Amino acid sequence: MKSAYDLALERLDRDGIDRPREEGLEAAVRDEIAEVRGRTEAGVAKLEILLRDRLRTLHDPVERAEAQREYAIERQRLERQRDQKIEKLRGDS
């Protein structure tokens, strides 16, 4: 699955809008941004694994839908936190 950031970059490319530039950032800030993205990707991967395991044991469609809804909410929370941290890092530099 692609992250919200990756999807946004694809939309920018599709619409002919230049991508945000990161070359103006210091190397340490770029490394921190990469670390934040990596931790978020790991968190999302963990959520996906937990969801798959949970769906294997759930047979009720309502419970399955609830599990998927909870996954979507948690994933959005992680991605929102990632975006906030990245914006803070960019603003501090």
Secondary structure, 3 states (H helix, E strand, C coil): CCCHHHHHHHHHHHCCCCCCCCCCCCHHHHHHHHHHHHHHHHHHHHHHHHHHHHHHHCCCHHHHHHHHHHHHHHHHHHHHHHHHHHHHHHHHC
